[in-house]
Amino acid sequence: MSRVITWGKTKAGMIVWISVVLTLIMPWVIKFAGGSVAFRVGFLFILVNMAWAIIIGRWLRNGQLPWWYSLVLPVLFAVMVVWRFARYDYFFVVIYWVLTLLARAKD
């Protein structure tokens, strides 16, 4: 158990854990708190998740992490879209991945 906690404190672990919270837990929290679909899409999907995708890209570049960590957020979000959301949300999967790769490549 201590190995999992230690790994969770690394940038790689934080990418996974925060992505899980933002993609699998926060949409349900917003729904049960009475947030509208427009609020969820506008605030969580556009502002928060896109900012997180850029942060992931910077962490990948600065921490010398493997490229496949750039797929964590988009894949988790795609799973949630399959399970719960409308089909147009698949566009966010591509947007998150492109933002992560652009932030990783920027000097």
MITIKOL-611188 format. One record per residue: residue number from 1; residue in one letter; chain; x, y, z of N, C-alpha, C in turn. Coordinates in Angstrom, 2 decimals. Layout:
BEGIN
<dotor i="NUM" aa="a" ch="A" n_u="X" n_v="Y" n_w="Z" ca_u="X" ca_v="Y" ca_w="Z" c_u="X" c_v="Y" c_w="Z"/>
...
This chain:
BEGIN
<dotor i="1" aa="m" ch="A" n_u="0.81" n_v="-1.19" n_w="0.00" ca_u="0.00" ca_v="0.00" ca_w="0.00" c_u="0.86" c_v="1.26" c_w="0.00"/>
<dotor i="2" aa="s" ch="A" n_u="1.98" n_v="1.19" n_w="0.69" ca_u="2.84" ca_v="2.38" ca_w="0.74" c_u="3.45" c_v="2.67" c_w="-0.63"/>
<dotor i="3" aa="r" ch="A" n_u="3.64" n_v="1.63" n_w="-1.44" ca_u="4.16" ca_v="1.85" ca_w="-2.80" c_u="3.16" c_v="2.61" c_w="-3.65"/>
<dotor i="4" aa="v" ch="A" n_u="1.88" n_v="2.31" n_w="-3.48" ca_u="0.84" ca_v="3.01" ca_w="-4.24" c_u="0.77" c_v="4.47" c_w="-3.80"/>
<dotor i="5" aa="i" ch="A" n_u="0.86" n_v="4.72" n_w="-2.51" ca_u="0.83" ca_v="6.09" ca_w="-2.01" c_u="2.06" c_v="6.85" c_w="-2.48"/>
<dotor i="6" aa="t" ch="A" n_u="3.22" n_v="6.21" n_w="-2.44" ca_u="4.44" ca_v="6.85" ca_w="-2.92" c_u="4.34" c_v="7.15" c_w="-4.41"/>
<dotor i="7" aa="w" ch="A" n_u="3.84" n_v="6.20" n_w="-5.21" ca_u="3.67" ca_v="6.43" ca_w="-6.64" c_u="2.65" c_v="7.53" c_w="-6.90"/>
<dotor i="8" aa="g" ch="A" n_u="1.60" n_v="7.59" n_w="-6.08" ca_u="0.58" ca_v="8.62" ca_w="-6.25" c_u="1.09" c_v="10.03" c_w="-6.02"/>
<dotor i="9" aa="k" ch="A" n_u="2.19" n_v="10.17" n_w="-5.34" ca_u="2.78" ca_v="11.49" ca_w="-5.09" c_u="3.72" c_v="11.93" c_w="-6.20"/>
<dotor i="10" aa="t" ch="A" n_u="4.05" n_v="11.03" n_w="-7.12" ca_u="4.89" ca_v="11.40" ca_w="-8.26" c_u="4.03" c_v="12.09" c_w="-9.31"/>
<dotor i="11" aa="k" ch="A" n_u="4.67" n_v="12.73" n_w="-10.28" ca_u="3.90" ca_v="13.40" ca_w="-11.33" c_u="3.10" c_v="12.39" c_w="-12.15"/>
<dotor i="12" aa="a" ch="A" n_u="3.66" n_v="11.22" n_w="-12.38" ca_u="2.94" ca_v="10.19" ca_w="-13.13" c_u="1.69" c_v="9.76" c_w="-12.37"/>
<dotor i="13" aa="g" ch="A" n_u="1.83" n_v="9.53" n_w="-11.08" ca_u="0.68" ca_v="9.15" ca_w="-10.27" c_u="-0.37" c_v="10.24" c_w="-10.18"/>
<dotor i="14" aa="m" ch="A" n_u="0.10" n_v="11.48" n_w="-10.05" ca_u="-0.84" ca_v="12.59" ca_w="-9.97" c_u="-1.61" c_v="12.76" c_w="-11.28"/>
<dotor i="15" aa="i" ch="A" n_u="-0.95" n_v="12.52" n_w="-12.41" ca_u="-1.65" ca_v="12.59" ca_w="-13.70" c_u="-2.81" c_v="11.60" c_w="-13.71"/>
<dotor i="16" aa="v" ch="A" n_u="-2.55" n_v="10.39" n_w="-13.26" ca_u="-3.59" ca_v="9.36" ca_w="-13.27" c_u="-4.70" c_v="9.69" c_w="-12.28"/>
<dotor i="17" aa="w" ch="A" n_u="-4.34" n_v="9.99" n_w="-11.03" ca_u="-5.35" ca_v="10.21" ca_w="-10.01" c_u="-6.21" c_v="11.44" c_w="-10.28"/>
<dotor i="18" aa="i" ch="A" n_u="-5.59" n_v="12.55" n_w="-10.66" ca_u="-6.38" ca_v="13.75" ca_w="-10.93" c_u="-7.24" c_v="13.57" c_w="-12.17"/>
<dotor i="19" aa="s" ch="A" n_u="-6.74" n_v="12.84" n_w="-13.17" ca_u="-7.54" ca_v="12.57" ca_w="-14.36" c_u="-8.75" c_v="11.71" c_w="-14.01"/>
<dotor i="20" aa="v" ch="A" n_u="-8.58" n_v="10.75" n_w="-13.13" ca_u="-9.71" ca_v="9.93" ca_w="-12.69" c_u="-10.76" c_v="10.80" c_w="-12.01"/>
<dotor i="21" aa="v" ch="A" n_u="-10.32" n_v="11.67" n_w="-11.13" ca_u="-11.26" ca_v="12.55" ca_w="-10.43" c_u="-12.00" c_v="13.46" c_w="-11.41"/>
<dotor i="22" aa="l" ch="A" n_u="-11.25" n_v="14.08" n_w="-12.33" ca_u="-11.87" ca_v="15.05" ca_w="-13.24" c_u="-12.78" c_v="14.40" c_w="-14.28"/>
<dotor i="23" aa="t" ch="A" n_u="-12.49" n_v="13.19" n_w="-14.70" ca_u="-13.28" ca_v="12.58" ca_w="-15.76" c_u="-14.36" c_v="11.62" c_w="-15.26"/>
<dotor i="24" aa="l" ch="A" n_u="-14.11" n_v="10.93" n_w="-14.18" ca_u="-15.06" ca_v="9.92" ca_w="-13.73" c_u="-15.89" c_v="10.35" c_w="-12.53"/>
<dotor i="25" aa="i" ch="A" n_u="-15.38" n_v="11.25" n_w="-11.71" ca_u="-16.08" ca_v="11.61" ca_w="-10.48" c_u="-16.75" c_v="12.98" c_w="-10.57"/>
<dotor i="26" aa="m" ch="A" n_u="-16.03" n_v="13.99" n_w="-11.04" ca_u="-16.57" ca_v="15.36" ca_w="-11.06" c_u="-17.85" c_v="15.53" c_w="-11.89"/>
<dotor i="27" aa="p" ch="A" n_u="-17.99" n_v="14.87" n_w="-13.04" ca_u="-19.28" ca_v="15.02" ca_w="-13.75" c_u="-20.48" c_v="14.57" c_w="-12.93"/>
<dotor i="28" aa="w" ch="A" n_u="-20.29" n_v="13.50" n_w="-12.14" ca_u="-21.39" ca_v="13.04" ca_w="-11.29" c_u="-21.64" c_v="14.01" c_w="-10.14"/>
<dotor i="29" aa="v" ch="A" n_u="-20.57" n_v="14.56" n_w="-9.59" ca_u="-20.73" ca_v="15.54" ca_w="-8.50" c_u="-21.51" c_v="16.75" c_w="-9.00"/>
<dotor i="30" aa="i" ch="A" n_u="-21.15" n_v="17.25" n_w="-10.18" ca_u="-21.85" ca_v="18.41" ca_w="-10.74" c_u="-23.31" c_v="18.07" c_w="-11.02"/>
<dotor i="31" aa="k" ch="A" n_u="-23.57" n_v="16.87" n_w="-11.53" ca_u="-24.95" ca_v="16.47" ca_w="-11.81" c_u="-25.78" c_v="16.40" c_w="-10.53"/>
<dotor i="32" aa="f" ch="A" n_u="-25.24" n_v="15.74" n_w="-9.51" ca_u="-26.00" ca_v="15.58" ca_w="-8.27" c_u="-26.09" c_v="16.88" c_w="-7.47"/>
<dotor i="33" aa="a" ch="A" n_u="-25.19" n_v="17.82" n_w="-7.73" ca_u="-25.26" ca_v="19.13" ca_w="-7.07" c_u="-26.26" c_v="20.05" c_w="-7.77"/>
<dotor i="34" aa="g" ch="A" n_u="-26.83" n_v="19.59" n_w="-8.86" ca_u="-27.84" ca_v="20.38" ca_w="-9.56" c_u="-27.30" c_v="21.23" c_w="-10.69"/>
<dotor i="35" aa="g" ch="A" n_u="-26.06" n_v="20.99" n_w="-11.08" ca_u="-25.48" ca_v="21.75" ca_w="-12.19" c_u="-26.09" c_v="21.35" c_w="-13.51"/>
<dotor i="36" aa="s" ch="A" n_u="-26.26" n_v="22.31" n_w="-14.38" ca_u="-26.87" ca_v="22.05" ca_w="-15.68" c_u="-25.85" c_v="21.42" c_w="-16.63"/>
<dotor i="37" aa="v" ch="A" n_u="-26.36" n_v="20.92" n_w="-17.74" ca_u="-25.49" ca_v="20.34" ca_w="-18.77" c_u="-24.58" c_v="21.42" c_w="-19.33"/>
<dotor i="38" aa="a" ch="A" n_u="-25.11" n_v="22.62" n_w="-19.53" ca_u="-24.29" ca_v="23.71" ca_w="-20.05" c_u="-23.16" c_v="24.07" c_w="-19.09"/>
<dotor i="39" aa="f" ch="A" n_u="-23.43" n_v="24.05" n_w="-17.80" ca_u="-22.39" ca_v="24.34" ca_w="-16.82" c_u="-21.33" c_v="23.24" c_w="-16.83"/>
<dotor i="40" aa="r" ch="A" n_u="-21.79" n_v="21.99" n_w="-16.89" ca_u="-20.83" ca_v="20.88" ca_w="-16.90" c_u="-19.93" c_v="20.95" c_w="-18.12"/>
<dotor i="41" aa="v" ch="A" n_u="-20.51" n_v="21.18" n_w="-19.28" ca_u="-19.71" ca_v="21.26" ca_w="-20.50" c_u="-18.82" c_v="22.49" c_w="-20.48"/>
<dotor i="42" aa="g" ch="A" n_u="-19.39" n_v="23.64" n_w="-20.13" ca_u="-18.62" ca_v="24.88" ca_w="-20.16" c_u="-17.53" c_v="24.94" c_w="-19.12"/>
<dotor i="43" aa="f" ch="A" n_u="-17.86" n_v="24.60" n_w="-17.90" ca_u="-16.88" ca_v="24.73" ca_w="-16.82" c_u="-15.93" c_v="23.54" c_w="-16.77"/>
<dotor i="44" aa="l" ch="A" n_u="-16.49" n_v="22.34" n_w="-16.64" ca_u="-15.64" ca_v="21.17" ca_w="-16.42" c_u="-14.94" c_v="20.73" c_w="-17.70"/>
<dotor i="45" aa="f" ch="A" n_u="-15.70" n_v="20.52" n_w="-18.76" ca_u="-15.10" ca_v="19.97" ca_w="-19.98" c_u="-14.22" c_v="20.98" c_w="-20.70"/>
<dotor i="46" aa="i" ch="A" n_u="-14.63" n_v="22.24" n_w="-20.74" ca_u="-13.85" ca_v="23.23" ca_w="-21.49" c_u="-12.77" c_v="23.86" c_w="-20.62"/>
<dotor i="47" aa="l" ch="A" n_u="-13.13" n_v="24.44" n_w="-19.50" ca_u="-12.14" ca_v="25.16" ca_w="-18.69" c_u="-11.21" c_v="24.22" c_w="-17.91"/>
<dotor i="48" aa="v" ch="A" n_u="-11.78" n_v="23.40" n_w="-17.06" ca_u="-10.97" ca_v="22.61" ca_w="-16.14" c_u="-10.20" c_v="21.51" c_w="-16.87"/>
<dotor i="49" aa="n" ch="A" n_u="-10.87" n_v="20.70" n_w="-17.66" ca_u="-10.18" ca_v="19.59" ca_w="-18.32" c_u="-9.17" c_v="20.08" c_w="-19.36"/>
<dotor i="50" aa="m" ch="A" n_u="-9.46" n_v="21.15" n_w="-20.06" ca_u="-8.49" ca_v="21.67" ca_w="-21.02" c_u="-7.27" c_v="22.24" c_w="-20.31"/>
<dotor i="51" aa="a" ch="A" n_u="-7.49" n_v="22.92" n_w="-19.19" ca_u="-6.35" ca_v="23.41" ca_w="-18.40" c_u="-5.54" c_v="22.23" c_w="-17.88"/>
<dotor i="52" aa="w" ch="A" n_u="-6.21" n_v="21.18" n_w="-17.45" ca_u="-5.51" ca_v="20.00" ca_w="-16.95" c_u="-4.72" c_v="19.32" c_w="-18.08"/>
<dotor i="53" aa="a" ch="A" n_u="-5.26" n_v="19.29" n_w="-19.28" ca_u="-4.53" ca_v="18.71" ca_w="-20.42" c_u="-3.24" c_v="19.48" c_w="-20.68"/>
<dotor i="54" aa="i" ch="A" n_u="-3.29" n_v="20.80" n_w="-20.56" ca_u="-2.08" ca_v="21.61" ca_w="-20.76" c_u="-1.08" c_v="21.35" c_w="-19.64"/>
<dotor i="55" aa="i" ch="A" n_u="-1.55" n_v="21.24" n_w="-18.42" ca_u="-0.65" ca_v="20.95" ca_w="-17.30" c_u="0.00" c_v="19.58" c_w="-17.48"/>
<dotor i="56" aa="i" ch="A" n_u="-0.76" n_v="18.60" n_w="-17.93" ca_u="-0.19" ca_v="17.27" ca_w="-18.19" c_u="0.92" c_v="17.37" c_w="-19.22"/>
<dotor i="57" aa="g" ch="A" n_u="0.70" n_v="18.12" n_w="-20.29" ca_u="1.73" ca_v="18.28" ca_w="-21.31" c_u="2.99" c_v="18.90" c_w="-20.76"/>
<dotor i="58" aa="r" ch="A" n_u="2.85" n_v="19.90" n_w="-19.91" ca_u="4.03" ca_v="20.52" ca_w="-19.30" c_u="4.74" c_v="19.55" c_w="-18.38"/>
<dotor i="59" aa="w" ch="A" n_u="3.99" n_v="18.79" n_w="-17.60" ca_u="4.61" ca_v="17.80" ca_w="-16.72" c_u="5.33" c_v="16.72" c_w="-17.52"/>
<dotor i="60" aa="l" ch="A" n_u="4.75" n_v="16.33" n_w="-18.64" ca_u="5.42" ca_v="15.32" ca_w="-19.48" c_u="6.75" c_v="15.84" c_w="-19.99"/>
<dotor i="61" aa="r" ch="A" n_u="6.78" n_v="17.10" n_w="-20.39" ca_u="8.01" ca_v="17.69" ca_w="-20.91" c_u="9.03" c_v="17.88" c_w="-19.79"/>
<dotor i="62" aa="n" ch="A" n_u="8.63" n_v="18.45" n_w="-18.68" ca_u="9.57" ca_v="18.75" ca_w="-17.60" c_u="9.99" c_v="17.53" c_w="-16.81"/>
<dotor i="63" aa="g" ch="A" n_u="9.10" n_v="16.57" n_w="-16.68" ca_u="9.41" ca_v="15.38" ca_w="-15.89" c_u="9.97" c_v="14.23" c_w="-16.69"/>
<dotor i="64" aa="q" ch="A" n_u="10.14" n_v="14.44" n_w="-18.00" ca_u="10.67" ca_v="13.39" ca_w="-18.88" c_u="9.85" c_v="12.10" c_w="-18.75"/>
<dotor i="65" aa="l" ch="A" n_u="8.55" n_v="12.25" n_w="-18.74" ca_u="7.66" ca_v="11.09" ca_w="-18.64" c_u="7.38" c_v="10.53" c_w="-20.03"/>
<dotor i="66" aa="p" ch="A" n_u="7.03" n_v="9.25" n_w="-20.13" ca_u="6.71" ca_v="8.66" ca_w="-21.44" c_u="5.49" c_v="9.33" c_w="-22.08"/>
<dotor i="67" aa="w" ch="A" n_u="5.46" n_v="9.28" n_w="-23.42" ca_u="4.40" ca_v="9.95" ca_w="-24.17" c_u="3.02" c_v="9.37" c_w="-23.87"/>
<dotor i="68" aa="w" ch="A" n_u="2.95" n_v="8.09" n_w="-23.50" ca_u="1.65" ca_v="7.47" ca_w="-23.34" c_u="0.88" c_v="8.01" c_w="-22.14"/>
<dotor i="69" aa="y" ch="A" n_u="1.52" n_v="8.74" n_w="-21.26" ca_u="0.78" ca_v="9.42" ca_w="-20.20" c_u="-0.13" c_v="10.51" c_w="-20.77"/>
<dotor i="70" aa="s" ch="A" n_u="0.17" n_v="10.95" n_w="-22.00" ca_u="-0.69" ca_v="11.93" ca_w="-22.64" c_u="-2.05" c_v="11.34" c_w="-23.00"/>
<dotor i="71" aa="l" ch="A" n_u="-2.17" n_v="10.04" n_w="-22.99" ca_u="-3.43" ca_v="9.37" ca_w="-23.33" c_u="-4.33" c_v="9.10" c_w="-22.12"/>
<dotor i="72" aa="v" ch="A" n_u="-3.83" n_v="9.33" n_w="-20.92" ca_u="-4.61" ca_v="9.00" ca_w="-19.72" c_u="-5.92" c_v="9.80" c_w="-19.67"/>
<dotor i="73" aa="l" ch="A" n_u="-5.84" n_v="11.11" n_w="-19.75" ca_u="-7.05" ca_v="11.94" ca_w="-19.70" c_u="-8.00" c_v="11.65" c_w="-20.85"/>
<dotor i="74" aa="p" ch="A" n_u="-7.54" n_v="11.62" n_w="-22.10" ca_u="-8.49" ca_v="11.33" ca_w="-23.19" c_u="-9.14" c_v="9.96" c_w="-23.10"/>
<dotor i="75" aa="v" ch="A" n_u="-8.39" n_v="8.95" n_w="-22.71" ca_u="-8.96" ca_v="7.59" ca_w="-22.64" c_u="-9.99" c_v="7.50" c_w="-21.51"/>
<dotor i="76" aa="l" ch="A" n_u="-9.66" n_v="8.05" n_w="-20.36" ca_u="-10.63" ca_v="8.04" ca_w="-19.26" c_u="-11.89" c_v="8.82" c_w="-19.62"/>
<dotor i="77" aa="f" ch="A" n_u="-11.71" n_v="9.95" n_w="-20.29" ca_u="-12.87" ca_v="10.74" ca_w="-20.71" c_u="-13.70" c_v="9.97" c_w="-21.74"/>
<dotor i="78" aa="a" ch="A" n_u="-13.05" n_v="9.28" n_w="-22.66" ca_u="-13.77" ca_v="8.48" ca_w="-23.67" c_u="-14.59" c_v="7.38" c_w="-23.00"/>
<dotor i="79" aa="v" ch="A" n_u="-14.03" n_v="6.77" n_w="-21.96" ca_u="-14.78" ca_v="5.74" ca_w="-21.22" c_u="-16.03" c_v="6.35" c_w="-20.61"/>
<dotor i="80" aa="m" ch="A" n_u="-15.89" n_v="7.53" n_w="-20.04" ca_u="-17.06" ca_v="8.18" ca_w="-19.44" c_u="-18.08" c_v="8.59" c_w="-20.50"/>
<dotor i="81" aa="v" ch="A" n_u="-17.62" n_v="9.01" n_w="-21.66" ca_u="-18.55" ca_v="9.37" ca_w="-22.74" c_u="-19.32" c_v="8.14" c_w="-23.21"/>
<dotor i="82" aa="v" ch="A" n_u="-18.64" n_v="7.02" n_w="-23.35" ca_u="-19.32" ca_v="5.78" ca_w="-23.75" c_u="-20.39" c_v="5.42" c_w="-22.72"/>
<dotor i="83" aa="w" ch="A" n_u="-20.05" n_v="5.60" n_w="-21.47" ca_u="-20.93" ca_v="5.18" ca_w="-20.39" c_u="-22.08" c_v="6.14" c_w="-20.17"/>
<dotor i="84" aa="r" ch="A" n_u="-21.85" n_v="7.46" n_w="-20.34" ca_u="-22.83" ca_v="8.40" ca_w="-19.83" c_u="-23.22" c_v="9.54" c_w="-20.77"/>
<dotor i="85" aa="f" ch="A" n_u="-22.29" n_v="10.13" n_w="-21.51" ca_u="-22.54" ca_v="11.41" ca_w="-22.16" c_u="-22.95" c_v="11.27" c_w="-23.61"/>
<dotor i="86" aa="a" ch="A" n_u="-23.24" n_v="12.43" n_w="-24.23" ca_u="-23.67" ca_v="12.49" ca_w="-25.63" c_u="-22.49" c_v="12.26" c_w="-26.57"/>
<dotor i="87" aa="r" ch="A" n_u="-22.80" n_v="11.89" n_w="-27.79" ca_u="-21.75" ca_v="11.57" ca_w="-28.76" c_u="-20.88" c_v="12.76" c_w="-29.12"/>
<dotor i="88" aa="y" ch="A" n_u="-21.41" n_v="13.97" n_w="-29.08" ca_u="-20.60" ca_v="15.13" ca_w="-29.45" c_u="-19.43" c_v="15.33" c_w="-28.48"/>
<dotor i="89" aa="d" ch="A" n_u="-19.49" n_v="14.73" n_w="-27.32" ca_u="-18.39" ca_v="14.86" ca_w="-26.36" c_u="-17.13" c_v="14.12" c_w="-26.80"/>
<dotor i="90" aa="y" ch="A" n_u="-17.25" n_v="13.25" n_w="-27.81" ca_u="-16.04" ca_v="12.59" ca_w="-28.33" c_u="-15.06" c_v="13.59" c_w="-28.91"/>
<dotor i="91" aa="f" ch="A" n_u="-15.54" n_v="14.75" n_w="-29.35" ca_u="-14.63" ca_v="15.77" ca_w="-29.86" c_u="-13.66" c_v="16.24" c_w="-28.79"/>
<dotor i="92" aa="f" ch="A" n_u="-14.10" n_v="16.24" n_w="-27.55" ca_u="-13.21" ca_v="16.65" ca_w="-26.46" c_u="-12.04" c_v="15.69" c_w="-26.29"/>
<dotor i="93" aa="v" ch="A" n_u="-12.23" n_v="14.42" n_w="-26.60" ca_u="-11.13" ca_v="13.45" ca_w="-26.50" c_u="-9.97" c_v="13.89" c_w="-27.38"/>
<dotor i="94" aa="v" ch="A" n_u="-10.25" n_v="14.23" n_w="-28.61" ca_u="-9.21" ca_v="14.67" ca_w="-29.54" c_u="-8.62" c_v="16.00" c_w="-29.08"/>
<dotor i="95" aa="i" ch="A" n_u="-9.46" n_v="16.91" n_w="-28.64" ca_u="-8.99" ca_v="18.22" ca_w="-28.20" c_u="-8.05" c_v="18.08" c_w="-27.00"/>
<dotor i="96" aa="y" ch="A" n_u="-8.41" n_v="17.25" n_w="-26.03" ca_u="-7.55" ca_v="17.06" ca_w="-24.86" c_u="-6.19" c_v="16.50" c_w="-25.26"/>
<dotor i="97" aa="w" ch="A" n_u="-6.20" n_v="15.52" n_w="-26.16" ca_u="-4.93" ca_v="14.91" ca_w="-26.56" c_u="-4.06" c_v="15.89" c_w="-27.33"/>
<dotor i="98" aa="v" ch="A" n_u="-4.67" n_v="16.65" n_w="-28.23" ca_u="-3.91" ca_v="17.63" ca_w="-29.01" c_u="-3.34" c_v="18.71" c_w="-28.08"/>
<dotor i="99" aa="l" ch="A" n_u="-4.13" n_v="19.20" n_w="-27.14" ca_u="-3.62" ca_v="20.20" ca_w="-26.19" c_u="-2.46" c_v="19.66" c_w="-25.37"/>
<dotor i="100" aa="t" ch="A" n_u="-2.56" n_v="18.41" n_w="-24.94" ca_u="-1.47" ca_v="17.80" ca_w="-24.18" c_u="-0.21" c_v="17.71" c_w="-25.02"/>
<dotor i="101" aa="l" ch="A" n_u="-0.34" n_v="17.27" n_w="-26.25" ca_u="0.84" ca_v="17.14" ca_w="-27.12" c_u="1.43" c_v="18.50" c_w="-27.47"/>
<dotor i="102" aa="l" ch="A" n_u="0.59" n_v="19.50" n_w="-27.69" ca_u="1.10" ca_v="20.84" ca_w="-27.97" c_u="1.84" c_v="21.42" c_w="-26.77"/>
<dotor i="103" aa="a" ch="A" n_u="1.30" n_v="21.23" n_w="-25.58" ca_u="1.97" ca_v="21.73" ca_w="-24.38" c_u="3.27" c_v="20.98" c_w="-24.14"/>
<dotor i="104" aa="r" ch="A" n_u="3.31" n_v="19.71" n_w="-24.51" ca_u="4.53" ca_v="18.92" ca_w="-24.35" c_u="5.60" c_v="19.37" c_w="-25.34"/>
<dotor i="105" aa="a" ch="A" n_u="5.20" n_v="19.76" n_w="-26.53" ca_u="6.16" ca_v="20.12" ca_w="-27.57" c_u="6.64" c_v="21.56" c_w="-27.47"/>
<dotor i="106" aa="k" ch="A" n_u="5.89" n_v="22.41" n_w="-26.77" ca_u="6.24" ca_v="23.83" ca_w="-26.71" c_u="7.54" c_v="24.04" c_w="-25.94"/>
<dotor i="107" aa="d" ch="A" n_u="8.37" n_v="24.93" n_w="-26.45" ca_u="9.64" ca_v="25.24" ca_w="-25.75" c_u="9.45" c_v="26.28" c_w="-24.70"/>
